Amino acid sequence: MNPPPAASELSSVLPPNPPTWTREDVKKYFESKPQLPVQYIASLHHEHVAGIDLPDLTMEELVTSYGFPRAVAKRFEKVITAVLPQVVYNNSVTKYDLDQSHRRDFQLTDTPEFVRLYARPMFHRQMEFLIDMLTDDDTIEAWIVGPPGTGKSTTTEIFSSHITHTQDTIVTWVSCTRATHPLLVRLENTTKQTCGLTKTSSLLTILQEVEDKPHVVVLNGYIDSIPAEKTLAYCRTWLRERTDLTRKLVVVSSMGGRSKAQRGPTKKCRTFQVSSWILEEYMEAIKDDNLFKSVEKYLDAGVTVPSHSSLSETARRETMITSKYYLGGGFCRGVFEMSSDQLTKYFRQAIESIDNPEAYVLGYVGGHSRYVTNRLVGSMLDSEGEFQSIAISSYVARELAVMVGPRLLEQFLKRFPDLEENPSIQGFFFEAKFFSLIRLTRRPSGQERFQIVTKDGMISWESARVSRFDPQNPSLPRTPSMWLKPEKWNQGGYDAIFIDRRQSLLRFIQVTIQHNHDFKDEYYNSLIDKIGLELKTIEVYFVVPVDRLSVFRIPQNGHLRTCPCDIKAHLRGADGTRDGTGNGTGEVTGERGCSCVAWRKVAALDWSV
């Protein structure tokens, strides 16, 4: 990896101060200079094509997108030398400032902003695993696996910087994230060199350049694909050919399950699994002012709270992160680096790519068979310290539940025998069970209804088409009845609503596994005002597991707009009193004697499997 000639040597060949070039400009330039030496081509990293540095383009991109003659592009190989930012690991440090220009060389980010990393407990566990691997003679190959966007690659990047600054070790980072040939980054002492390969077969030669120092190769972004398999094969050839040298291979992969490649031809292989983020870790991260400022614009999932609502700064941050957590869940990159619209599109693309929902949900399809569907899967530790696969977020769980229905969901739940011992998993699945029931399906009885338990006995609710809607700008289907679920999560509000035009009925649903829940009437009244329907009955149901039915405490605060007369009736406990014991009918009528009625009750689902 030799550096290109100095720019001063090329001044007689290159045009002075070239503007941003278009594809046609590049084509004309090379047509006029067919004999341009390859070292001059490499020097074009000083110039820009449509705002992109030429060295950041693959050979195919140069030919297809920017008009390079194939014969010229085939010879194109860049080497750029730069100073390596110093990042040294300390097991007592919980925050690291990351240089985004440096991270772009590793293909770990597309954003130019400053980033502060919160080192959660899993970060330290992965770092300790990698550092221990260096001195473990029984390990020459290590796999870092886990769901996408959980920090596997970023942690490995910090590990790479740490050992090159603190040990006499060289690291070669091989990125498999490109569709064609890999990108290389070599770290040595305080320098960093980047090189884009024109053919994968040259990788082995570059890796063999290091013979006088310990050498760690990181293969990042491995998936089951022919290009990635070829790259892994060259890395393993390098790993095994010289047993007299200190060589280690680290493979970072977001594939679900355990692939054949992971088992590999070598017995000296260890695996470290990274779990998804949990809400408590996000809460801890945003306590840091600089970190919060760097991600605040992406915490855009919450519904706007009316101006009269006042929140402390801590409560405001918690509201923002909790709202985004409903959508992004354990997918940290999605929560902190993607807008809600981008993240929703990201998940929908994955959901729509599922060819066989039944096989996917029941686990008949290998987790690594299609990379895009791994976007939907998270990983959480159960009560025994074992990893369990789970829907990455509440949003994804609900979308899948509506897709597959209650029968398949119940079969899926049987895979989790300790469900009741893990509140996080239990909450996800209880919400999913409710949403699987409300969808319109063909049931054996032919009746599109499902049973729900109240203190007064069993009642039946209608199933109907489930549609998404924006509470700030609701657009209702023309069907007589419908279930609607908000696009964005409403903290303290509702998870779903049911509308029956024939009965002038609006039913709010809040699904929870807790013993109590907030009631913030501004969310409810805002929707009542905006849907533009003449309502006679408004119901608020808190849907809980059966074992919570007798102990759930209905919140006592708040009032609802009960009818078009603009009458606000204070909503008391379900027995019409202020104690909220939950007994009785709980009906509250309009104060001017109209027939409009509103109530709130607790109902339950039996979701034993």
C-alpha positions as CSV (number, residue, x, y, z in Angstrom):
1,M,0.0,0.0,0.0
2,N,2.3,2.7,-1.3
3,P,1.1,6.3,-1.2
4,P,0.5,8.2,-4.5
5,P,2.9,10.8,-5.8
6,A,2.8,14.3,-4.3
7,A,0.3,16.7,-5.9
8,S,3.1,19.0,-6.9
9,E,4.5,16.4,-9.3
10,L,1.2,16.3,-11.2
11,S,0.6,20.1,-11.6
12,S,1.6,20.0,-15.2
13,V,-0.9,17.2,-16.0
14,L,-4.0,18.0,-13.9
15,P,-6.3,20.9,-14.8
16,P,-6.0,23.8,-12.3
17,N,-8.7,24.1,-9.7
18,P,-11.2,21.9,-11.4
19,P,-14.9,22.5,-10.6
20,T,-17.3,19.8,-9.5
21,W,-17.4,17.5,-12.4
22,T,-20.4,15.7,-13.9
23,R,-20.4,12.3,-15.4
24,E,-20.0,13.8,-18.9
25,D,-17.1,15.9,-17.8
26,V,-15.2,12.8,-16.5
27,K,-15.9,11.0,-19.7
28,K,-14.6,13.8,-21.9
29,Y,-11.6,14.2,-19.7
30,F,-10.4,10.6,-20.1
31,E,-11.3,10.5,-23.8
32,S,-8.9,13.4,-24.3
33,K,-6.1,11.8,-22.3
34,P,-6.2,8.0,-23.1
35,Q,-2.6,7.5,-22.0
36,L,-3.0,9.2,-18.6
37,P,-0.7,7.2,-16.2
38,V,-2.4,5.3,-13.4
39,Q,-0.6,7.4,-10.7
40,Y,-2.2,10.5,-12.1
41,I,-5.6,8.9,-11.9
42,A,-5.0,8.0,-8.2
43,S,-4.1,11.7,-7.5
44,L,-7.6,12.7,-8.5
45,H,-8.7,12.3,-4.9
46,H,-8.0,16.1,-4.8
47,E,-10.9,16.6,-7.1
48,H,-14.6,16.0,-6.8
49,V,-17.2,14.4,-9.0
50,A,-20.7,15.5,-8.1
51,G,-19.5,16.1,-4.6
52,I,-17.9,12.7,-4.1
53,D,-14.2,12.0,-3.7
54,L,-13.1,9.9,-6.6
55,P,-11.1,7.4,-4.4
56,D,-14.3,6.6,-2.5
57,L,-15.8,5.0,-5.7
58,T,-15.4,1.4,-6.7
59,M,-14.3,0.5,-10.2
60,E,-17.9,-0.3,-11.2
61,E,-19.1,3.0,-9.9
62,L,-16.4,4.8,-11.8
63,V,-17.5,3.1,-15.0
64,T,-21.2,3.0,-14.6
65,S,-22.0,6.3,-12.8
66,Y,-19.1,8.5,-13.9
67,G,-18.0,7.4,-17.3
68,F,-14.5,6.1,-16.7
69,P,-13.2,4.0,-19.5
70,R,-13.2,0.4,-18.2
71,A,-9.6,-0.1,-19.1
72,V,-8.6,3.0,-17.0
73,A,-11.0,2.2,-14.1
74,K,-9.7,-1.4,-13.9
75,R,-6.2,-0.1,-13.0
76,F,-7.6,2.4,-10.5
77,E,-6.5,1.7,-6.9
78,K,-6.1,4.3,-4.4
79,V,-4.0,4.7,-1.3
80,I,-4.4,7.6,1.1
81,T,-2.4,8.1,4.2
82,A,-3.8,10.1,7.2
83,V,-3.3,10.6,10.9
84,L,-5.2,8.1,13.0
85,P,-7.3,9.7,15.8
86,Q,-6.3,8.4,19.2
87,V,-9.0,6.5,20.9
88,V,-7.8,4.4,23.9
89,Y,-10.1,2.1,25.8
90,N,-10.6,2.5,29.6
91,N,-13.0,0.2,31.4
92,S,-14.2,3.0,33.6
93,V,-15.0,5.4,30.8
94,T,-18.6,5.5,29.6
95,K,-18.4,8.1,26.8
96,Y,-16.1,8.3,23.7
97,D,-16.0,11.1,21.2
98,L,-15.8,9.8,17.6
99,D,-14.3,11.4,14.5
100,Q,-16.9,11.0,11.8
101,S,-14.5,11.5,8.9
102,H,-12.4,8.7,10.4
103,R,-15.5,6.5,10.8
104,R,-16.5,7.1,7.1
105,D,-13.2,5.4,6.1
106,F,-14.5,2.4,8.0
107,Q,-17.9,2.7,6.2
108,L,-19.6,3.0,9.6
109,T,-21.5,6.3,9.1
110,D,-22.9,8.6,6.4
111,T,-23.4,11.6,8.7
112,P,-20.9,14.4,9.1
113,E,-21.8,15.4,12.6
114,F,-19.8,14.9,15.8
115,V,-20.8,11.8,17.6
116,R,-20.4,10.9,21.2
117,L,-20.7,7.2,22.0
118,Y,-22.3,5.9,25.2
119,A,-20.4,2.8,26.4
120,R,-23.2,0.6,27.7
121,P,-22.3,-2.6,29.6
122,M,-22.4,-4.7,26.5
123,F,-19.7,-2.4,24.9
124,H,-17.3,-3.2,27.8
125,R,-18.0,-7.0,27.6
126,Q,-17.2,-7.0,23.9
127,M,-14.0,-5.0,24.4
128,E,-12.9,-7.3,27.1
129,F,-13.6,-10.3,24.9
130,L,-11.5,-8.9,22.0
131,I,-8.6,-7.9,24.2
132,D,-8.6,-11.3,25.9
133,M,-8.6,-13.0,22.4
134,L,-5.2,-11.3,21.6
135,T,-3.4,-13.3,24.3
136,D,-5.4,-16.5,24.0
137,D,-3.3,-19.0,22.1
138,D,-6.4,-21.3,21.6
139,T,-8.2,-18.6,19.7
140,I,-7.1,-17.4,16.2
141,E,-10.6,-16.5,14.9
142,A,-13.4,-14.7,16.7
143,W,-16.9,-13.8,15.5
144,I,-18.8,-10.8,16.8
145,V,-22.5,-11.4,16.0
146,G,-25.8,-9.8,16.8
147,P,-28.7,-7.8,15.4
148,P,-27.9,-4.8,13.1
149,G,-27.3,-1.4,14.6
150,T,-26.3,-2.5,18.1
151,G,-22.7,-1.2,18.1
152,K,-20.7,-4.3,17.1
153,S,-18.7,-2.6,14.4
154,T,-18.2,0.7,16.3
155,T,-16.9,-1.2,19.3
156,T,-14.6,-3.2,17.1
157,E,-13.3,0.0,15.5
158,I,-12.4,1.4,19.0
159,F,-10.7,-1.9,19.8
160,S,-8.7,-1.5,16.6
161,S,-7.6,2.0,17.5
162,H,-6.8,1.0,21.0
163,I,-4.4,-1.8,20.2
164,T,-2.6,0.1,17.5
165,H,-2.0,3.0,20.0
166,T,-1.1,0.8,23.0
167,Q,0.6,-2.2,21.5
168,D,3.0,-2.9,18.7
169,T,0.2,-4.4,16.6
170,I,-1.1,-3.7,13.1
171,V,-4.8,-3.9,12.2
172,T,-6.1,-4.3,8.7
173,W,-9.9,-3.5,8.5
174,V,-11.6,-5.2,5.5
175,S,-15.1,-3.8,4.8
176,C,-17.6,-6.2,3.1
177,T,-20.4,-3.6,3.0
178,R,-19.8,-2.7,-0.6
179,A,-21.6,-4.7,-3.3
180,T,-18.4,-5.3,-5.3
181,H,-14.9,-5.4,-4.0
182,P,-13.8,-4.7,-0.4
183,L,-12.4,-1.5,1.0
184,L,-9.3,-1.7,3.2
185,V,-8.1,0.4,6.1
186,R,-4.7,-0.3,7.7
187,L,-3.9,1.0,11.1
188,E,-0.3,1.2,12.4
189,N,0.9,3.3,15.3
190,T,-0.6,6.8,14.6
191,T,-1.2,6.4,10.8
192,K,-4.1,5.2,8.8
193,Q,-4.0,4.1,5.1
194,T,-7.1,3.4,3.0
195,C,-7.2,1.4,-0.2
196,G,-10.0,0.4,-2.5
197,L,-9.4,-2.9,-4.2
198,T,-10.2,-3.4,-7.9
199,K,-10.2,-7.2,-7.4
200,T,-10.7,-9.3,-4.3
201,S,-7.8,-11.7,-5.3
202,S,-5.3,-9.0,-4.5
203,L,-6.4,-9.0,-0.8
204,L,-4.1,-11.9,0.1
205,T,-1.0,-10.2,-1.2
206,I,-1.8,-7.0,0.8
207,L,-2.4,-9.0,4.0
208,Q,0.9,-10.9,3.5
209,E,2.9,-7.6,3.6
210,V,3.0,-7.6,7.4
211,E,5.5,-10.2,8.7
212,D,7.4,-8.4,11.5
213,K,4.6,-7.5,13.9
214,P,1.4,-9.1,15.3
215,H,-1.4,-8.6,12.8
216,V,-5.1,-8.5,13.4
217,V,-7.5,-8.6,10.4
218,V,-11.1,-7.4,11.0
219,L,-13.6,-8.5,8.4
220,N,-16.6,-6.2,8.9
221,G,-20.1,-6.6,7.5
222,Y,-20.0,-10.3,6.6
223,I,-23.1,-11.8,5.1
224,D,-23.8,-15.1,3.2
225,S,-22.9,-13.8,-0.3
226,I,-20.4,-14.9,-2.9
227,P,-18.3,-11.8,-2.6
228,A,-18.2,-12.0,1.2
229,E,-17.4,-15.7,1.1
230,K,-14.5,-15.1,-1.2
231,T,-13.1,-12.4,1.0
232,L,-13.4,-14.6,4.1
233,A,-11.7,-17.5,2.3
234,Y,-8.7,-15.2,1.5
235,C,-8.6,-14.1,5.1
236,R,-8.6,-17.7,6.4
237,T,-5.9,-18.6,3.9
238,W,-3.7,-15.8,5.3
239,L,-4.6,-16.9,8.9
240,R,-3.5,-20.5,8.4
241,E,-0.5,-20.2,6.1
242,R,2.0,-18.9,8.7
243,T,1.6,-20.5,12.1
244,D,4.9,-19.0,13.3
245,L,3.5,-15.5,13.1
246,T,0.9,-13.9,15.5
247,R,-2.2,-13.5,13.4
248,K,-5.8,-13.1,14.5
249,L,-9.0,-12.8,12.5
250,V,-12.1,-11.0,13.8
251,V,-15.4,-11.3,11.8
252,V,-18.2,-8.9,12.5
253,S,-21.6,-10.0,11.2
254,S,-25.3,-9.1,11.6
255,M,-26.6,-12.4,10.4
256,G,-29.2,-14.1,12.5
257,G,-28.6,-17.7,13.5
258,R,-25.3,-19.5,13.1
259,S,-24.0,-19.8,9.6
260,K,-21.8,-22.5,8.1
261,A,-19.1,-19.9,7.6
262,Q,-19.1,-19.1,11.4
263,R,-18.4,-22.7,12.3
264,G,-15.6,-22.6,9.7
265,P,-12.6,-24.8,9.0
266,T,-10.7,-23.9,12.1
267,K,-11.4,-25.3,15.6
268,K,-9.8,-22.3,17.3
269,C,-12.8,-20.1,16.9
270,R,-14.8,-18.2,19.6
271,T,-18.1,-16.3,19.3
272,F,-19.3,-13.3,21.2
273,Q,-23.0,-12.3,20.9
274,V,-24.2,-8.7,21.2
275,S,-27.7,-8.0,22.5
276,S,-30.1,-5.3,21.4
277,W,-30.3,-2.0,23.3
278,I,-32.9,-1.7,26.1
279,L,-34.8,1.4,27.1
280,E,-32.8,1.9,30.3
281,E,-29.6,2.2,28.3
282,Y,-31.0,4.9,26.0
283,M,-32.2,6.8,29.1
284,E,-28.7,6.7,30.6
285,A,-27.2,7.8,27.3
286,I,-29.3,10.9,26.8
287,K,-28.3,12.2,30.2
288,D,-25.2,13.5,28.6
289,D,-25.8,16.9,27.1
290,N,-23.4,16.6,24.2
291,L,-24.7,13.2,23.2
292,F,-28.3,14.4,23.4
293,K,-27.6,17.4,21.3
294,S,-26.0,15.2,18.6
295,V,-29.1,13.0,18.3
296,E,-32.0,15.3,19.3
297,K,-33.1,15.9,15.7
298,Y,-33.6,12.1,15.2
299,L,-35.9,11.8,18.3
300,D,-38.9,12.9,16.3
301,A,-41.3,10.1,16.9
302,G,-43.5,11.7,19.6
303,V,-46.9,13.4,19.0
304,T,-46.7,17.1,19.7
305,V,-48.0,17.9,23.2
306,P,-50.3,20.9,23.5
307,S,-48.6,24.2,24.4
308,H,-50.2,24.3,27.9
309,S,-48.3,21.1,28.8
310,S,-45.0,21.8,30.6
311,L,-42.3,19.2,31.1
312,S,-38.9,19.4,32.8
313,E,-35.8,19.0,30.6
314,T,-35.3,15.5,32.0
315,A,-39.0,14.5,31.4
316,R,-38.8,16.0,27.9
317,R,-35.8,13.9,27.0
318,E,-37.4,10.8,28.4
319,T,-40.6,11.4,26.5
320,M,-38.6,11.8,23.2
321,I,-36.5,8.7,23.7
322,T,-39.5,6.6,24.9
323,S,-41.5,7.6,21.8
324,K,-38.6,6.7,19.5
325,Y,-38.0,3.4,21.4
326,Y,-41.5,2.3,20.5
327,L,-40.6,2.6,16.8
328,G,-36.9,1.6,16.9
329,G,-36.6,-0.6,19.9
330,G,-33.2,-2.2,20.3
331,F,-32.0,-0.9,16.9
332,C,-29.7,1.8,18.3
333,R,-28.6,3.1,14.9
334,G,-32.2,3.6,13.9
335,V,-33.0,5.4,17.2
336,F,-30.0,7.7,17.2
337,E,-29.1,8.1,13.5
338,M,-32.3,7.8,11.5
339,S,-35.5,10.0,11.3
340,S,-38.8,8.3,12.1
341,D,-39.8,8.4,8.5
342,Q,-36.5,6.8,7.4
343,L,-36.9,4.1,10.1
344,T,-40.5,3.3,9.3
345,K,-39.5,2.9,5.6
346,Y,-36.6,0.7,6.7
347,F,-38.8,-1.6,8.6
348,R,-41.6,-1.7,6.1
349,Q,-39.2,-2.7,3.4
350,A,-38.1,-5.6,5.5
351,I,-41.6,-6.7,6.4
352,E,-42.7,-6.5,2.7
353,S,-39.8,-8.7,1.7
354,I,-41.0,-11.6,3.8
355,D,-42.2,-14.2,1.2
356,N,-43.6,-16.6,3.8
357,P,-44.8,-14.9,7.0
358,E,-45.8,-18.2,8.6
359,A,-42.4,-19.7,8.1
360,Y,-40.6,-16.5,9.1
361,V,-42.5,-16.1,12.4
362,L,-42.3,-19.7,13.4
363,G,-38.6,-19.8,12.7
364,Y,-38.6,-22.3,9.8
365,V,-36.5,-20.0,7.7
366,G,-32.9,-19.6,8.8
367,G,-32.2,-16.2,10.3
368,H,-29.3,-15.6,8.0
369,S,-31.0,-16.7,4.8
370,R,-32.1,-13.1,3.9
371,Y,-30.2,-10.2,5.3
372,V,-33.0,-7.7,4.9
373,T,-35.4,-9.6,7.2
374,N,-32.8,-9.6,10.0
375,R,-33.7,-5.9,10.4
376,L,-36.8,-7.1,12.2
377,V,-35.1,-9.4,14.8
378,G,-33.6,-8.3,18.1
379,S,-31.7,-10.2,20.7
380,M,-32.4,-10.1,24.5
381,L,-31.1,-12.0,27.5
382,D,-33.6,-14.2,29.3
383,S,-33.7,-15.0,33.0
384,E,-31.0,-17.7,32.5
385,G,-28.6,-15.4,30.7
386,E,-29.4,-17.0,27.3
387,F,-30.1,-15.0,24.2
388,Q,-33.6,-15.0,22.8
389,S,-34.7,-13.7,19.4
390,I,-37.5,-11.2,19.6
391,A,-39.1,-8.6,17.4
392,I,-36.8,-5.6,17.4
393,S,-39.5,-3.1,18.6
394,S,-43.1,-2.8,19.6
395,Y,-43.8,-1.3,16.2
396,V,-42.4,-4.3,14.4
397,A,-44.1,-6.8,16.8
398,R,-47.5,-5.2,16.1
399,E,-46.9,-5.1,12.3
400,L,-46.0,-8.8,12.3
401,A,-48.9,-9.7,14.6
402,V,-51.4,-8.0,12.3
403,M,-49.8,-9.9,9.4
404,V,-49.9,-13.4,10.8
405,G,-52.9,-13.4,13.1
406,P,-53.4,-15.0,16.6
407,R,-53.0,-18.7,15.7
408,L,-49.5,-18.3,14.4
409,L,-48.6,-15.9,17.1
410,E,-49.6,-18.4,19.8
411,Q,-47.4,-21.1,18.2
412,F,-44.5,-18.6,18.2
413,L,-45.0,-17.8,21.9
414,K,-44.5,-21.5,22.8
415,R,-40.8,-21.0,22.0
416,F,-40.5,-18.8,25.2
417,P,-41.2,-21.1,28.2
418,D,-40.0,-18.4,30.7
419,L,-42.1,-15.6,29.2
420,E,-43.6,-14.6,32.5
421,E,-40.2,-14.1,34.0
422,N,-39.1,-11.6,31.5
423,P,-41.2,-8.4,31.6
424,S,-39.6,-6.8,28.5
425,I,-40.4,-9.8,26.3
426,Q,-43.8,-10.2,27.9
427,G,-44.8,-6.6,27.2
428,F,-43.8,-7.0,23.5
429,F,-45.7,-10.2,23.0
430,F,-48.8,-9.1,25.0
431,E,-49.2,-6.1,22.7
432,A,-48.6,-8.3,19.7
433,K,-51.3,-10.7,20.9
434,F,-53.9,-7.9,21.1
435,F,-53.1,-6.6,17.6
436,S,-53.2,-10.1,16.1
437,L,-56.8,-10.4,17.4
438,I,-58.2,-7.2,16.1
439,R,-57.3,-7.9,12.5
440,L,-60.0,-9.1,10.2
441,T,-59.4,-12.8,9.4
442,R,-61.5,-15.8,8.4
443,R,-62.2,-17.6,11.6
444,P,-63.6,-21.2,11.6
445,S,-66.9,-19.9,13.1
446,G,-67.3,-17.4,10.4
447,Q,-67.9,-14.7,12.9
448,E,-65.5,-11.8,12.8
449,R,-65.4,-11.2,16.6
450,F,-63.1,-12.0,19.5
451,Q,-63.7,-12.4,23.2
452,I,-62.4,-10.1,25.9
453,V,-62.8,-10.4,29.7
454,T,-64.2,-7.8,32.0
455,K,-65.3,-7.8,35.6
456,D,-68.9,-8.1,34.4
457,G,-68.1,-11.2,32.3
458,M,-67.1,-12.0,28.7
459,I,-67.9,-9.5,25.9
460,S,-67.1,-9.7,22.2
461,W,-65.5,-7.0,20.1
462,E,-65.6,-6.8,16.3
463,S,-62.5,-7.5,14.3
464,A,-62.0,-5.2,11.3
465,R,-59.4,-4.0,8.9
466,V,-56.4,-2.5,10.8
467,S,-55.2,0.8,9.3
468,R,-52.4,3.2,10.3
469,F,-53.3,6.8,10.9
470,D,-51.8,10.1,12.0
471,P,-53.5,11.5,15.1
472,Q,-52.5,15.0,14.1
473,N,-54.2,14.7,10.7
474,P,-56.5,11.7,10.8
475,S,-57.9,10.5,7.5
476,L,-60.5,7.8,8.2
477,P,-61.4,4.9,5.9
478,R,-65.0,4.9,4.6
479,T,-65.8,1.5,6.0
480,P,-68.6,1.3,8.6
481,S,-66.2,0.0,11.3
482,M,-62.4,0.1,11.6
483,W,-59.5,-0.4,13.9
484,L,-56.8,2.2,13.7
485,K,-53.3,2.3,15.2
486,P,-51.2,5.5,15.4
487,E,-48.2,5.8,13.3
488,K,-46.4,7.3,16.2
489,W,-46.4,6.3,19.8
490,N,-48.4,8.4,22.2
491,Q,-46.9,8.4,25.7
492,G,-49.7,8.2,28.2
493,G,-52.2,8.0,25.4
494,Y,-53.7,5.1,23.4
495,D,-52.4,2.2,21.4
496,A,-55.4,1.8,19.1
497,I,-58.9,3.0,18.5
498,F,-62.0,1.4,17.2
499,I,-64.7,3.4,15.3
500,D,-68.2,2.2,14.5
501,R,-70.0,4.8,12.4
502,R,-73.3,2.9,12.8
503,Q,-73.3,3.2,16.5
504,S,-71.5,6.6,16.7
505,L,-68.9,4.8,18.8
506,L,-65.3,5.6,19.5
507,R,-63.3,3.2,21.6
508,F,-59.8,4.0,22.9
509,I,-57.5,1.1,23.8
510,Q,-54.4,1.2,26.0
511,V,-52.5,-2.1,26.2
512,T,-50.3,-2.7,29.3
513,I,-49.0,-5.4,31.5
514,Q,-48.5,-3.0,34.4
515,H,-50.8,-2.6,37.5
516,N,-51.6,1.0,36.6
517,H,-51.1,3.5,33.7
518,D,-51.1,7.2,33.1
519,F,-54.1,9.0,31.6
520,K,-53.3,12.1,29.6
521,D,-56.6,13.5,28.4
522,E,-55.0,15.9,25.9
523,Y,-54.2,13.1,23.5
524,Y,-57.8,11.8,23.7
525,N,-59.6,15.1,23.4
526,S,-57.3,16.2,20.5
527,L,-58.4,13.2,18.5
528,I,-62.1,13.6,19.4
529,D,-61.9,17.2,18.1
530,K,-60.1,16.2,14.8
531,I,-61.9,13.1,13.6
532,G,-65.1,15.1,12.8
533,L,-67.6,12.4,13.8
534,E,-70.8,12.8,15.7
535,L,-70.2,10.6,18.7
536,K,-72.7,9.2,21.1
537,T,-70.5,6.8,23.0
538,I,-66.8,7.1,24.0
539,E,-65.1,4.1,25.7
540,V,-61.6,4.0,27.2
541,Y,-60.4,0.5,27.9
542,F,-57.2,-0.5,29.6
543,V,-56.4,-4.0,28.3
544,V,-54.3,-6.1,30.7
545,P,-53.4,-9.8,31.2
546,V,-56.1,-11.8,33.0
547,D,-54.1,-12.0,36.2
548,R,-54.1,-8.2,36.4
549,L,-57.8,-7.7,35.9
550,S,-58.7,-7.6,39.6
551,V,-55.7,-5.4,40.7
552,F,-55.3,-2.9,37.9
553,R,-56.0,0.6,39.2
554,I,-57.9,2.8,36.7
555,P,-56.4,6.4,36.6
556,Q,-58.7,9.0,38.2
557,N,-57.5,12.2,36.5
558,G,-58.7,13.8,33.3
559,H,-61.9,14.5,31.4
560,L,-63.2,13.7,27.9
561,R,-65.2,15.7,25.5
562,T,-68.3,13.4,25.3
563,C,-70.4,14.8,22.5
564,P,-70.7,17.5,19.8
565,C,-72.4,19.7,22.4
566,D,-68.9,20.6,23.5
567,I,-69.7,19.2,27.0
568,K,-66.8,18.0,29.1
569,A,-67.8,15.3,31.6
570,H,-65.3,14.5,34.3
571,L,-64.3,10.9,33.8
572,R,-64.3,9.2,37.2
573,G,-63.5,5.7,38.3
574,A,-65.3,2.8,36.6
575,D,-67.9,2.9,39.4
576,G,-68.5,6.7,39.0
577,T,-66.6,7.5,42.2
578,R,-63.2,9.1,42.9
579,D,-61.6,6.0,44.4
580,G,-61.0,4.1,41.2
581,T,-61.6,0.7,42.6
582,G,-62.9,-0.4,39.2
583,N,-66.3,-1.7,40.1
584,G,-69.6,-0.8,38.5
585,T,-70.6,0.6,35.1
586,G,-68.6,3.9,35.3
587,E,-71.0,5.7,32.9
588,V,-70.7,9.5,32.8
589,T,-73.3,11.4,30.7
590,G,-73.3,14.9,29.2
591,E,-74.1,17.5,31.8
592,R,-76.9,19.1,29.7
593,G,-79.0,16.0,29.7
594,C,-78.0,14.7,26.3
595,S,-77.7,10.9,25.8
596,C,-74.0,10.9,25.1
597,V,-72.0,8.6,27.4
598,A,-68.4,8.0,28.2
599,W,-66.7,5.5,30.4
600,R,-63.3,3.9,31.1
601,K,-62.9,0.3,32.2
602,V,-60.4,-2.4,32.5
603,A,-60.5,-5.5,30.3
604,A,-58.3,-8.5,30.0
605,L,-56.9,-11.0,27.5
606,D,-56.2,-14.7,28.2
607,W,-53.0,-15.2,26.4
608,S,-51.8,-18.4,27.9
609,V,-50.2,-20.8,25.4
